[in-house]
Amino acid sequence: MALPTELDQTTVEVTAADLPLHCPLPSQKLWNTHPRVFLPVGETGEARCPYCGTVYRLAGGAVARGH
């Protein structure tokens, strides 16, 4: 899957391979537009960046936690 290169997208779909998820993503040209913040997308399947408002959705929904 191609990840976005700009912060102008309002919703981004990510996979479990992208976890732990942080915004901005390394692939974004403007990676230094705000401080890196880790997002708990695995808990509910969706998280919003508090800085830029980008919504990240985990393909397949929330990740089951186990031992």
N, C-alpha and C positions, 0 to 999 in steps of 0.2 A: 504494500500500500504506500502511496506517495504521501508524505506528510506535508503540511502547508509550509510555505516559505515566507509568508507574510502574516502579520497579526490582524488582517482585515477580515478574517473569517469569523463568524459568530459561533459555529459548531464544527468540531473536529472529531472524527471517529478514530480511536486508537485501539490497539490490541493488547493482550496480556504481555506481549514481548516488549511493549513500551513502558511497562511498570518497572520501578516506581516512576510515576508520571510527574513531570514538572513543567511549568510554564515560565518563560517561553521555551519552546522546544529547540534543541540544537540546530535543527534544519531551518529555522526561521532566520531570515536575513537580519531582522531586527532583534536578535537574541538578547541584546543588552538594553531593551527599551524599559524594562522594569526589573526589580530584583527577582531572582529565581525563587519560585514558591512551589513546594511539593503539594500535589493534589490527591486526596484520598478517593480516586475514581473507582478503586476496587471494592469499596464498601457498599456503594449503592448503584454503581454502574454509570454514574454521571457526576461531574464536578465542574464548578465555575471558578475561573481565576478571579481572585478579589481585586487584582490590579487592572486587567484589561477587559474582563468580562467574557472572555472566550469560554465557551462550554465544551467540555471534553466528554465524549460518550464512549464507553468501553464496548467494543463489539462483543456480543454475546451476553451482555449484562454484567452484574456483579460477580466477583470472584469468590468462590466458596473458600472459607478459611478452615484449615484442619491441622492436625498434628502430623 
